[in-house]
Amino acid sequence: MILKIGNKSPLAKKSLHNNGFSLFEVMVTVIILSVGITGVYQAFFMSLNHLNYLTARCYAQILLDNKVTELQAKFKSDGVIDLEKGMDGDEIPFDQGALRYGYTANFRNVGNLDDLLELNVNCLWNDGRRDFKLSKAAYILKY
């Protein structure tokens, strides 16, 4: 038995099925892929914005801890704190520019205890789109 290899004879019936892709199939594939890629990009930029917020918040937490420690030490050494002095903001450089942090603070007596004060310090910053605030409370014992 001999098998024919190569082109079919011209007398053979032409196949009714085309082996390529239609323009409609290609367009549907492009649309599906573009929607998927757009979703991936949106997720990437959302996570990048969240990462920038968390970085700014970590810096704010460190600055806030330092400010509370500084105010407690100043109170222990001087016995009184001028809340207007020493509340200047700090500026931290970031990739997209410097971020400025500001502070507010207040003291108050705790209940009817004269020897115990509550210190509330707020760290404020703006990332260009919205304002953020991080607070910390500490207690100071007069002695």
PATOR-135081 format. One record per residue: residue number from 1; residue in one letter; z, x, y of N, C-alpha, C in turn. Coordinates in Angstrom, 1 decimal, decimal comma, padded with zeros to 4 digits, always signed. Atoms other than C-alpha are relative to their C-alpha. Layout:
{r NUM; A; {Z; X; Y}; {Z; X; Y}; {Z; X; Y}};
...
//
This chain:
{r 1; M; {+000,0; +000,8; -001,2}; {+000,0; +000,0; +000,0}; {+000,0; +000,9; +001,2}};
{r 2; I; {+000,1; -000,8; -001,2}; {-000,9; +001,3; +003,4}; {+000,4; -000,8; +001,2}};
{r 3; L; {-000,5; +000,6; -001,2}; {+001,0; +000,4; +006,6}; {-000,8; +000,4; +001,2}};
{r 4; K; {+000,7; -000,3; -001,3}; {-000,8; +000,2; +009,9}; {+001,0; +000,4; +001,0}};
{r 5; I; {-000,9; -000,5; -001,0}; {+000,9; +002,2; +012,6}; {-000,8; +000,1; +001,3}};
{r 6; G; {+000,7; -000,1; -001,3}; {-000,1; +002,0; +016,3}; {-000,3; -001,4; +000,5}};
{r 7; N; {+000,4; +001,2; -000,6}; {-001,8; -000,7; +018,2}; {-000,5; -001,0; -001,0}};
{r 8; K; {+000,5; +001,0; +000,8}; {-002,5; -004,0; +016,7}; {-001,4; -000,2; +000,2}};
{r 9; S; {+001,5; +000,2; -000,1}; {-006,0; -005,0; +016,1}; {-000,2; -001,0; +001,1}};
{r 10; P; {+000,3; +000,9; -001,0}; {-007,6; -006,9; +018,9}; {-000,2; -001,4; -000,5}};
{r 11; L; {+000,2; +001,4; +000,6}; {-008,1; -009,9; +016,6}; {+001,4; -000,7; -000,2}};
{r 12; A; {-001,4; +000,6; +000,2}; {-004,3; -010,4; +016,3}; {+000,3; -000,8; +001,2}};
{r 13; K; {-000,4; +000,9; -001,0}; {-002,8; -013,2; +018,3}; {+000,9; +000,8; +001,0}};
{r 14; K; {-000,9; -000,6; -001,0}; {-001,2; -012,1; +021,6}; {+001,4; -000,7; -000,1}};
{r 15; S; {-001,4; +000,6; +000,0}; {+002,6; -012,6; +021,7}; {+000,2; -000,9; +001,2}};
{r 16; L; {-000,3; +001,0; -001,1}; {+003,7; -015,6; +023,8}; {+001,2; +000,4; +000,8}};
{r 17; H; {-001,3; -000,4; -000,7}; {+007,0; -013,9; +024,7}; {-000,3; +001,3; +000,8}};
{r 18; N; {+000,1; -001,2; -000,8}; {+007,1; -011,4; +027,5}; {+001,4; +000,8; -000,2}};
{r 19; N; {-001,2; -000,8; +000,3}; {+009,7; -008,5; +026,9}; {+000,7; +000,5; +001,3}};
{r 20; G; {-000,7; -000,5; -001,3}; {+010,6; -007,9; +030,7}; {+000,9; -001,1; +000,5}};
{r 21; F; {-001,0; +000,9; -000,7}; {+013,1; -009,5; +033,1}; {-000,8; -000,8; +001,0}};
{r 22; S; {+000,6; +000,8; -001,1}; {+012,1; -012,3; +035,4}; {+000,7; +000,3; +001,3}};
{r 23; L; {-000,6; -000,3; -001,4}; {+012,8; -012,0; +039,2}; {+001,2; -000,9; +000,1}};
{r 24; F; {-001,2; +000,9; -000,1}; {+015,3; -014,9; +038,9}; {+001,2; +000,7; -000,7}};
{r 25; E; {-001,1; -000,7; +000,7}; {+017,4; -013,0; +036,3}; {+000,5; +001,2; +000,7}};
{r 26; V; {-000,4; -001,2; -000,8}; {+017,4; -009,9; +038,4}; {+000,8; -000,4; +001,2}};
{r 27; M; {-000,8; +000,4; -001,2}; {+018,5; -011,8; +041,5}; {+001,3; -000,6; -000,3}};
{r 28; V; {-001,3; +000,5; +000,4}; {+021,3; -013,6; +039,7}; {+000,9; +001,2; -000,3}};
{r 29; T; {-000,8; -001,2; +000,3}; {+022,5; -010,2; +038,4}; {+000,5; +000,7; +001,3}};
{r 30; V; {-000,3; -000,7; -001,3}; {+022,4; -008,7; +041,9}; {+001,1; -000,8; +000,7}};
{r 31; I; {-001,0; +000,9; -000,6}; {+024,4; -011,7; +043,3}; {+001,3; +000,2; -000,6}};
{r 32; I; {-001,3; -000,2; +000,7}; {+027,1; -011,4; +040,7}; {+000,6; +001,3; +000,2}};
{r 33; L; {-000,5; -001,3; -000,2}; {+027,4; -007,7; +041,1}; {+000,5; +000,2; +001,4}};
{r 34; S; {-000,4; -000,2; -001,4}; {+027,6; -007,9; +044,9}; {+001,3; -000,8; +000,3}};
{r 35; V; {-001,3; +000,8; -000,1}; {+030,4; -010,6; +044,7}; {+001,1; +000,8; -000,6}};
{r 36; G; {-001,0; -000,9; +000,7}; {+032,3; -008,3; +042,3}; {+000,4; +001,2; +000,9}};
{r 37; I; {-000,2; -001,2; -000,8}; {+031,9; -005,2; +044,5}; {+000,7; -000,4; +001,3}};
{r 38; T; {-000,7; +000,4; -001,2}; {+032,9; -007,1; +047,6}; {+001,5; -000,3; -000,3}};
{r 39; G; {-001,4; +000,3; +000,4}; {+036,1; -008,3; +045,8}; {+000,8; +001,3; -000,2}};
{r 40; V; {-000,6; -001,3; +000,2}; {+036,9; -004,7; +044,8}; {+000,3; +000,7; +001,4}};
{r 41; Y; {-000,2; -000,5; -001,3}; {+036,4; -003,5; +048,4}; {+001,1; -000,7; +000,8}};
{r 42; Q; {-001,0; +000,7; -000,7}; {+038,6; -006,2; +049,8}; {+001,4; +000,4; -000,5}};
{r 43; A; {-001,3; -000,3; +000,7}; {+041,4; -005,4; +047,3}; {+000,4; +001,5; +000,5}};
{r 44; F; {-000,3; -001,3; -000,4}; {+041,1; -001,7; +048,2}; {+000,5; +000,1; +001,4}};
{r 45; F; {-000,4; -000,1; -001,4}; {+041,4; -002,2; +052,0}; {+001,3; -000,8; +000,2}};
{r 46; M; {-001,3; +000,7; -000,1}; {+044,3; -004,7; +051,5}; {+001,1; +001,0; -000,5}};
{r 47; S; {-001,1; -000,9; +000,5}; {+046,2; -002,1; +049,4}; {+000,1; +001,2; +001,0}};
{r 48; L; {-000,1; -001,1; -000,9}; {+045,4; +000,6; +052,0}; {+000,8; -000,5; +001,2}};
{r 49; N; {-000,8; +000,5; -001,1}; {+046,9; -001,6; +054,8}; {+001,4; -000,1; -000,4}};
{r 50; H; {-001,3; +000,1; +000,5}; {+049,9; -002,2; +052,6}; {+000,7; +001,3; -000,1}};
{r 51; L; {-000,5; -001,4; +000,1}; {+050,3; +001,5; +052,0}; {+000,4; +000,5; +001,4}};
{r 52; N; {-000,3; -000,4; -001,4}; {+050,2; +002,2; +055,8}; {+001,3; -000,7; +000,4}};
{r 53; Y; {-001,2; +000,7; -000,4}; {+052,9; -000,5; +056,3}; {+001,2; +000,7; -000,7}};
{r 54; L; {-001,1; -000,6; +000,7}; {+055,1; +001,0; +053,6}; {+000,3; +001,4; +000,5}};
{r 55; T; {-000,3; -001,3; -000,5}; {+054,7; +004,5; +055,0}; {+000,7; -000,1; +001,3}};
{r 56; A; {-000,7; +000,2; -001,3}; {+055,7; +003,3; +058,5}; {+001,4; -000,5; -000,2}};
{r 57; R; {-001,3; +000,6; +000,3}; {+058,6; +001,4; +057,0}; {+001,0; +001,1; -000,5}};
{r 58; C; {-000,8; -001,2; +000,5}; {+059,8; +004,6; +055,1}; {+000,5; +000,9; +001,2}};
{r 59; Y; {-000,3; -000,7; -001,2}; {+059,7; +006,5; +058,4}; {+001,1; -000,7; +000,8}};
{r 60; A; {-001,0; +000,8; -000,7}; {+061,6; +003,7; +060,1}; {+001,3; +000,0; -000,6}};
{r 61; Q; {-001,3; +000,0; +000,7}; {+064,3; +003,7; +057,5}; {+000,7; +001,3; +000,2}};
{r 62; I; {-000,6; -001,3; -000,2}; {+064,8; +007,4; +057,8}; {+000,5; +000,2; +001,5}};
{r 63; L; {-000,4; -000,1; -001,4}; {+064,9; +007,2; +061,6}; {+001,2; -000,9; +000,3}};
{r 64; L; {-001,1; +001,0; -000,1}; {+067,3; +004,2; +061,4}; {+001,3; +000,6; -000,5}};
{r 65; D; {-001,2; -000,7; +000,6}; {+069,7; +006,1; +059,1}; {+000,5; +001,1; +000,9}};
{r 66; N; {-000,4; -001,1; -000,9}; {+069,6; +009,1; +061,5}; {+000,7; -000,5; +001,2}};
{r 67; K; {-000,6; +000,6; -001,2}; {+070,3; +006,9; +064,5}; {+001,4; -000,5; -000,2}};
{r 68; V; {-001,3; +000,5; +000,3}; {+073,2; +005,2; +062,8}; {+001,0; +001,1; -000,1}};
{r 69; T; {-000,9; -001,1; +000,2}; {+074,7; +008,5; +061,8}; {+000,3; +000,7; +001,3}};
{r 70; E; {-000,2; -000,6; -001,3}; {+074,2; +009,9; +065,3}; {+000,9; -000,8; +000,9}};
{r 71; L; {-000,9; +000,8; -000,7}; {+075,9; +006,9; +066,9}; {+001,4; +000,0; -000,5}};
{r 72; Q; {-001,3; -000,1; +000,6}; {+078,8; +007,0; +064,5}; {+000,7; +001,3; +000,4}};
{r 73; A; {-000,5; -001,3; -000,4}; {+079,3; +010,7; +065,2}; {+000,4; +000,1; +001,5}};
{r 74; K; {-000,3; +000,0; -001,5}; {+079,1; +010,2; +069,0}; {+001,2; -000,9; +000,3}};
{r 75; F; {-001,1; +000,8; -000,2}; {+081,6; +007,4; +068,8}; {+001,3; +000,7; -000,4}};
{r 76; K; {-001,2; -000,7; +000,5}; {+084,1; +009,5; +066,8}; {+000,3; +001,2; +000,9}};
{r 77; S; {-000,3; -001,2; -000,9}; {+083,7; +012,5; +069,2}; {+000,4; -000,5; +001,4}};
{r 78; D; {-000,3; +000,4; -001,4}; {+083,7; +010,6; +072,6}; {+000,9; -001,2; +000,0}};
{r 79; G; {-000,8; +001,2; +000,0}; {+085,5; +007,4; +071,6}; {-000,7; -001,2; +000,6}};
{r 80; V; {+000,7; +001,1; -000,6}; {+082,9; +005,3; +073,4}; {-001,5; +000,4; -000,1}};
{r 81; I; {+001,4; -000,3; +000,0}; {+079,1; +005,0; +073,3}; {-000,7; -000,8; +001,1}};
{r 82; D; {+000,9; +000,6; -001,0}; {+076,7; +004,3; +076,1}; {-001,3; -000,4; -000,7}};
{r 83; L; {+001,1; +000,4; +000,8}; {+074,1; +002,2; +074,3}; {-001,4; +000,2; +000,7}};
{r 84; E; {+001,3; -000,2; -000,8}; {+071,5; +002,9; +077,1}; {-000,5; +001,4; -000,2}};
{r 85; K; {+000,4; -001,4; +000,2}; {+071,6; +006,7; +076,5}; {-000,2; +000,2; -001,5}};
{r 86; G; {+000,2; -000,3; +001,3}; {+070,2; +008,1; +073,4}; {-000,8; -001,0; -000,8}};
{r 87; M; {+000,8; +001,1; +000,7}; {+068,1; +005,0; +072,5}; {-001,5; +000,2; +000,3}};
{r 88; D; {+001,4; -000,3; -000,2}; {+064,8; +006,6; +073,4}; {-000,7; -000,1; -001,3}};
{r 89; G; {+000,8; +000,1; +001,3}; {+062,1; +006,0; +070,9}; {-000,5; +001,3; -000,5}};
{r 90; D; {+000,6; -001,2; +000,7}; {+060,6; +008,5; +068,5}; {-001,5; -000,3; -000,3}};
{r 91; E; {+001,4; +000,1; +000,2}; {+056,9; +009,1; +068,0}; {-000,4; +000,8; -001,3}};
{r 92; I; {+000,4; -000,7; +001,3}; {+055,5; +010,0; +064,5}; {-001,5; +000,0; -000,1}};
{r 93; P; {+001,5; -000,1; +000,1}; {+051,9; +011,2; +064,1}; {-000,4; -000,5; -001,4}};
{r 94; F; {+000,7; +000,5; +001,2}; {+049,8; +009,3; +061,5}; {-001,4; +000,4; +000,0}};
{r 95; D; {+001,5; -000,3; +000,1}; {+046,2; +009,6; +060,3}; {-000,7; -000,7; +001,1}};
{r 96; Q; {+000,8; +000,8; -001,0}; {+045,0; +006,9; +062,7}; {+000,6; +000,0; +001,4}};
{r 97; G; {-000,6; -000,2; -001,3}; {+047,2; +008,0; +065,6}; {+001,5; +000,0; -000,1}};
{r 98; A; {-001,4; +000,0; +000,0}; {+050,8; +008,2; +066,6}; {+000,6; -001,4; +000,0}};
{r 99; L; {-000,7; +001,3; +000,1}; {+053,2; +005,4; +065,8}; {+001,4; +000,2; +000,8}};
{r 100; R; {-001,3; -000,1; -000,8}; {+056,1; +004,8; +068,3}; {+001,0; -001,0; -000,5}};
{r 101; Y; {-001,2; +000,8; +000,4}; {+059,5; +003,6; +067,2}; {+000,9; -000,2; +001,1}};
{r 102; G; {-001,0; +000,3; -001,0}; {+062,0; +002,0; +069,5}; {+001,3; -000,5; -000,7}};
{r 103; Y; {-001,3; +000,4; +000,6}; {+065,7; +001,2; +069,0}; {+000,7; -001,0; +000,9}};
{r 104; T; {-001,0; +000,7; -000,7}; {+068,2; -001,4; +070,0}; {+001,3; +000,0; -000,8}};
{r 105; A; {-001,3; -000,1; +000,7}; {+071,9; -001,4; +069,2}; {+001,1; -000,8; +000,7}};
{r 106; N; {-001,1; +000,7; -000,6}; {+075,1; -003,3; +069,8}; {+001,2; +000,2; -000,9}};
{r 107; F; {-001,3; -000,1; +000,7}; {+078,8; -003,1; +068,9}; {+000,7; -001,3; +000,2}};
{r 108; R; {-000,9; +001,2; -000,2}; {+081,3; -005,9; +068,3}; {+001,2; +000,2; -000,9}};
{r 109; N; {-001,2; +000,0; +000,8}; {+084,8; -006,2; +067,0}; {-000,2; -000,9; -001,2}};
{r 110; V; {+000,1; +000,8; +001,2}; {+085,1; -007,5; +063,5}; {+001,3; -000,8; -000,1}};
{r 111; G; {-001,2; +001,0; +000,0}; {+087,3; -010,6; +063,5}; {+001,0; +000,3; +001,0}};
{r 112; N; {-001,1; -000,3; -000,9}; {+090,7; -010,0; +065,0}; {+000,5; +001,4; -000,2}};
{r 113; L; {-000,4; -001,3; +000,3}; {+090,8; -006,4; +063,9}; {-000,4; +000,9; +001,2}};
{r 114; D; {+000,3; -000,9; -001,1}; {+091,0; -004,0; +066,9}; {-000,6; +001,3; -000,4}};
{r 115; D; {+000,4; -001,3; +000,4}; {+090,4; -000,9; +065,0}; {-001,4; +000,1; -000,8}};
{r 116; L; {+001,2; +000,0; +000,8}; {+087,2; -001,9; +063,2}; {-001,2; -000,6; +000,9}};
{r 117; L; {+001,2; +000,5; -000,7}; {+083,8; -002,2; +064,9}; {-001,2; -000,1; -000,9}};
{r 118; E; {+001,3; +000,1; +000,7}; {+080,5; -003,4; +063,6}; {-001,1; +000,5; +000,9}};
{r 119; L; {+001,2; -000,6; -000,7}; {+077,4; -001,4; +064,7}; {-001,2; -000,6; -000,6}};
{r 120; N; {+001,3; +000,5; +000,5}; {+074,0; -003,1; +064,4}; {-001,0; +000,8; +000,8}};
{r 121; V; {+001,1; -000,8; -000,6}; {+071,0; -000,9; +065,0}; {-001,3; -000,6; -000,5}};
{r 122; N; {+001,3; +000,5; +000,4}; {+067,4; -002,2; +065,0}; {-001,1; +001,1; +000,3}};
{r 123; C; {+001,1; -000,9; -000,2}; {+064,3; -000,1; +064,7}; {-001,3; -000,9; +000,1}};
{r 124; L; {+001,2; +000,9; -000,3}; {+061,1; -001,7; +066,2}; {-001,2; +000,9; +000,1}};
{r 125; W; {+001,3; -000,7; -000,2}; {+057,5; -000,6; +065,9}; {-001,1; -001,0; -000,1}};
{r 126; N; {+001,2; +000,8; +000,0}; {+054,0; -002,0; +066,3}; {-001,1; +000,8; -000,6}};
{r 127; D; {+001,1; -000,7; +000,7}; {+051,1; -001,0; +064,0}; {-001,4; -000,3; +000,6}};
{r 128; G; {+001,2; +000,4; -000,6}; {+048,5; -002,4; +066,4}; {-000,4; -001,5; -000,2}};
{r 129; R; {+000,3; +001,4; +000,3}; {+048,3; -005,9; +064,8}; {+001,2; -000,9; +000,2}};
{r 130; R; {-001,2; +000,8; -000,1}; {+051,9; -007,1; +064,7}; {+001,2; +000,9; +000,2}};
{r 131; D; {-001,3; -000,7; -000,2}; {+055,5; -006,1; +065,5}; {+000,8; -000,1; -001,3}};
{r 132; F; {-000,9; -000,1; +001,1}; {+058,0; -005,0; +062,9}; {+001,4; +000,3; +000,5}};
{r 133; K; {-001,4; -000,3; -000,3}; {+061,7; -004,8; +062,9}; {+000,8; +000,3; -001,3}};
{r 134; L; {-000,8; -000,4; +001,2}; {+064,1; -003,1; +060,5}; {+001,4; +000,2; +000,6}};
{r 135; S; {-001,4; +000,0; -000,5}; {+067,9; -003,6; +060,9}; {+000,9; +000,7; -001,0}};
{r 136; K; {-001,0; -000,6; +000,8}; {+070,9; -001,8; +059,7}; {+001,4; -000,2; +000,6}};
{r 137; A; {-001,3; +000,2; -000,5}; {+074,6; -002,6; +060,0}; {+000,9; +001,1; -000,6}};
{r 138; A; {-000,9; -000,9; +000,4}; {+077,4; -000,1; +059,8}; {+001,4; -000,3; +000,6}};
{r 139; Y; {-001,4; +000,3; -000,6}; {+081,2; -000,2; +060,4}; {+000,6; +001,3; +000,4}};
{r 140; I; {-000,7; -001,2; -000,6}; {+083,2; +002,3; +062,5}; {+001,4; -000,4; +000,1}};
{r 141; L; {-001,5; +000,1; -000,1}; {+086,9; +002,7; +062,2}; {+000,5; +000,9; +001,1}};
{r 142; K; {-000,6; -000,8; -001,1}; {+088,7; +003,7; +065,4}; {+001,3; +000,6; -000,6}};
{r 143; Y; {-001,3; -000,7; +000,4}; {+091,4; +006,3; +064,6}; {+000,2; +001,2; +000,8}};
//
